[in-house]
């Protein structure tokens, strides 16, 4: 039984989350440091094989008024590159996922100032959980 991979895409760091095999619960996995999209694709290919990924969900950063931003266009472009894995790719509105991630970490007494990677992987799990809640 395969899993779903959640991606919180950023310019330097990419938060990664995984669903459980039953596709009910999303959990933070890791934060990848990237030098380029090609570098990230190599790392994702390894994760896809290791965790038997069936579906990819990538966070789509939309402005608070619903408008597209420069980062929205960059994520859409990157999501097209994910097509090389021949898996379904879904874009999930990620508005406020990083804010929710920071609040969650603060409630756990985890400081986020120097642990931005923590925020990224928790944000990935939040956007993946949103997708799971409405799709499965």
C-alpha positions in Angstrom: 0.0 0.0 0.0 1.6 3.2 -1.1 1.8 6.6 0.5 1.2 10.2 -0.4 4.1 12.7 -0.4 3.5 16.3 0.7 5.8 19.0 -0.4 6.1 22.6 1.1 8.3 24.1 -1.7 10.7 26.9 -0.9 13.7 28.6 -2.5 16.2 27.1 -0.1 14.4 24.5 1.9 11.6 22.1 1.1 9.5 20.5 3.8 8.5 16.9 3.3 5.6 15.0 4.8 4.2 11.5 4.3 0.8 10.0 4.7 0.5 6.7 6.5 -0.2 3.7 4.3 -4.0 4.0 4.9 -3.8 7.6 3.7 -5.5 9.0 6.9 -2.7 10.8 8.8 0.1 13.1 7.5 3.3 13.3 9.4 6.4 15.5 9.0 9.3 13.6 7.6 12.2 15.9 6.7 13.4 19.2 5.4 15.5 19.1 2.3 18.1 21.7 1.5 18.3 22.3 -2.2 20.7 24.0 -4.6 18.5 23.7 -7.6 15.3 22.1 -8.9 17.4 19.3 -10.5 19.0 18.6 -7.1 15.6 18.5 -5.5 14.2 16.1 -8.1 17.1 13.7 -7.5 16.3 13.7 -3.7 12.5 13.3 -4.4 13.2 10.3 -6.7 14.9 8.6 -3.8 12.0 9.3 -1.4 9.5 8.1 -4.0 11.2 4.8 -4.3 11.9 4.4 -0.6 8.4 5.1 0.6 6.4 3.7 -2.3 4.8 7.0 -3.2 1.6 6.9 -5.3 0.6 10.5 -5.3 2.4 13.9 -4.8 0.7 16.9 -3.2 2.6 20.2 -3.4 1.6 23.4 -1.6 0.5 26.2 -3.8 1.3 29.6 -2.3 -1.6 31.9 -3.2 -1.8 35.5 -2.0 -4.3 36.2 0.8 -6.7 37.8 -1.7 -6.5 34.7 -3.9 -4.1 36.3 -6.3 -1.1 34.5 -7.9 2.3 35.6 -6.7 5.8 35.1 -8.1 6.2 32.1 -5.9 2.9 30.7 -7.2 4.2 30.7 -10.7 7.5 29.1 -9.6 5.7 26.3 -7.8 3.4 25.7 -10.8 6.6 25.4 -13.0 8.2 23.0 -10.5 5.1 20.9 -10.3 5.3 20.3 -14.1 8.8 18.9 -13.6 7.3 16.4 -11.1 5.5 14.9 -14.2 8.7 13.0 -14.9 7.8 10.6 -12.0 4.6 9.6 -13.8 2.5 10.0 -10.6 -0.6 12.1 -10.0 0.4 15.6 -8.8 -2.1 17.8 -7.0 -1.7 21.4 -6.0 -3.0 22.3 -2.5 -3.7 25.8 -1.3 -1.1 26.4 1.4 -2.3 29.8 2.7 -1.5 30.0 6.4 0.1 26.6 6.6 3.4 28.1 7.8 1.6 30.3 10.3 -0.3 27.2 11.6 3.0 25.3 11.7 4.7 28.0 13.8 1.7 28.1 16.2 1.8 24.3 16.6 5.5 24.3 17.3 5.2 27.2 19.8 2.5 25.2 21.6 5.0 22.4 21.9 7.6 24.9 23.3 9.8 24.5 20.2 11.4 27.8 19.2 11.2 28.4 15.5 13.7 31.2 15.0 16.6 28.9 14.4 14.6 25.9 13.4 13.1 27.0 10.2 13.4 23.5 8.8 11.0 22.3 11.6 8.4 24.8 10.3 8.8 23.7 6.7 8.2 20.0 7.4 5.3 20.7 9.8 3.8 23.0 7.1 4.1 20.2 4.6 2.2 17.9 7.0 -0.5 20.5 7.5 -1.1 20.9 3.7 -0.9 17.2 3.2 -3.5 16.6 6.0 -5.8 19.2 4.4 -5.6 17.2 1.2 -6.2 13.9 2.9 -9.2 15.2 4.9 -11.0 16.3 1.7 -9.9 13.5 -0.6 -9.9 10.3 1.4 
